[in-house]
Amino acid sequence: MHMFSFRKKSDSVPQASTKATILDLKKFKPLRDMGKKQLVLLEAKNQLRKYKDGERILERGSSNNIEYFLLSGSIRKVAKDGKEKIIKANTPDAINPISHLQPRQFDVYANPECTLIEIAWDVIAKFFTQSKIQERVENQVIYVDLTSPTLMKDLIHRFANDVKRGKFILPSMPEVAHKIAQLIDDPGSTSSQVARTVSMDPSMAVKLVSTANSPLFRGARDITSCEEAVTRIGFKTTKQLIQLFALRELYTAKNKEIKKRFRAHWGISRRVSAIAFVLAKCVKGVDENEALLGGIVQNIGVLPALVYLDSIPGILDGSLIDIDEFINKTKNVMGAYMLREWKWPRELIEIAAHAEDWNYQPDVERINMTDVLIIAEAHLNIIQKFLVNCPPLPNISSFNKLAHKLQLTPDKSIEIISAARNEISAVESTISMPA
């Protein structure tokens, strides 16, 4: 039984199109120096406004409580002496607010048209102050009594409390992955829009093109552009792969012990993903590419557990605690909590919450994604023996559902996996961790 739990938060309301996104906000000073939490709040506190050709935006000598940032188009600034300057969006001149001092020192006009982000200055000041405080909290070293006879129990309790109180900040998804997910979920989005957003992270774009040319998705010819990759593999798979690549980027650490364990756990996760990918093809209603992402998600709680231990001086020295025990007792709850914080789908949250739950049986008839991932873990354990508590296949509820549906036996199931070893190898290669 887990020693702590979190209450599920309600789903957020989708952002309106009249708001600048976090990726937009991070283009400007001082907004890009804010913390992640403040940027999320600021995403809801800004307003986008379009100005027509020649329309006056600001009058010299006027004052108000608004800060203006040039998101697209261009503006013309006219000084008291009549000197003019044209500023175009996405250039070094557009990084700062367009006219910060009050009273305003310039007349500002749309030239020929532009879109501005407008934010109340007192909101910026408040969030910027909070960000600096939060930055100090995030960088805090966590101290615990390493001599306590109940150290493991103390650590688990402290971990939960530190997350709830904001003393330990859970890892967050790279913003480009969040932006792409939002864009793909918008039915009005086009392949070129998605490709442009992916290209904001060049390394992500390279991975996507490379994967589109891999044996999993290869077509009649090799493709060279991000837009072609999105078109070939489709919106849904693009979203899943970007999320998968983004998760991989989170598995970085300076501490050698943590780095070694990150690589080991990622290796297990990608092998589970590959087996789940093959198994999902046998199950009607389960998407194999979703299973690929699910294989990484089922172990995602390892990430905050190891990062937390890394923040405690001395805890990794010697053998003060059993690190694997700490991970196993916290990863399901923390993984599910973290995915809820990211606003990920319920199906993926359930995978993280029920990893290695051999008695999992929410539906005695329907086989869902969590069932497939549990079976994939059990199959990998037959090959690799990485789980100490995994029962034989006939004693696993999820496997019995699959066996009943497909008239499978454990031997036939293992034969399916063995016959697909080339495909499994190709999947593993696609999501391997960089050297």
C-alpha positions, 0 to 999 in steps of 0.5 A: 500500500502506498504511504501517501496520495494526492487528490486529482485536480480538475481539468483545465480550460483550454487557453483562448486564442486571444492569449499569448502562449508560454513560448511566446512570452519567453521571447521577451525580457524580463518575461523569459527570466521568470520561473515556470510557475509564473509563466503558466500564470502569466499565460492567463493574464495577458491579452493579444491585440492586433493593430491595423496599418498606421493605427496609433498604439501609444501617444508620447507623454501618455501613461498607463499601467500596460506593458507592450511586447511586439509579437508579430509584424512591425511598428514605427517609433517616433521620438520628440525630435522627429526621428523614427525607428522601425522595429520588426518582430523576432529581431533583437530590437523587439526583445524588450517592451516597445516603450517602457518608460512613463510618461511614454517617450515615443509615439508608436504606430503599427507599420503596416500592422502588428500584434502586441502582447499587452500585460498589466505592469503590476502583474509583471512586477508581482510575478517577477518577484514571486519568480525570484523567491521560487528560484531560491526555493527550487535551488534549496538543498533538502536536509534530513536526519540520516541517522534516523532508524526510520529513515526510509519512512521519513524520506517517503513522508518528507517527499510527499510533503515537500511536493505538496508544499512546493518545496520540491518542484516536480520536473516539467515538460519542455514548452515546445512539447506542450505547445505542439500538443495544444496545436495538434489538439486544435482541429484548425491546425495545419501540417505547416503550423505544426512543423514550424512549431516543432522547428522551434527546437531544431534537435526535436525536428531532427529526431522527428525527421529521422524517425519518419525515415526509420523502418517504423514509418519509412515510405517510398522515399526519404524525406528531408523536411519537418513538414513532410515528416508530420504529413507522413506520420500524422498529427496524433503520432507526431504528438506522441513522438514529440512527447516521448522525445521530450521525456527522454530529455528530462533524464539528465543528471550530473551525479554519476549514480543518478545518471547511471540509474537514469540510463538503466531505467530508460533502458527498461522503459524503452524495452517495455515500450517496444514489446507493448508496441508489438502486443498492441497490434494484436488488440483491437482498440489499442493504438500501438504508438500510444503504447509506445509512449505508454511504455515510457510513461509507466516508469516516469515516477522514477524521475522525480524520485531520483531527482529528489534523492539527488537534492539530499546531501549524503543520502547517496553515499554508502548504503544509507537507504535502499534506493530501489525500495524508495523508487518502488514505494513512490514512483506510481503515486508521483508518476501519476501526480506529475502527469496530472500536473502536466494535464496529460490524458487519463489513460496515460495517468492510469498507466503510471498509477498501475505499473506492476499492478499484477491484480489490475482489473478495472474491466473484466472484459475490455483490454485497455492500454494499462493492461497491455503495458502490464503484460509487456512488463511481465514479458520483459521480466521473463527475458531480463528478470528485472522485477523481484515480485512479478508472478507467472503470466497465468497469475496476472489478471491483465494477461488472463484477459488477453489470453481469453480474448485471443485464445493465447497461452503463455508459450504462444504469447512468448512466441509472438514477442520472439517472432517480432524481435526485428521490429522490437529492435527497430523500436528500441533504436528509435527511442534509445538514449543518446550516448 
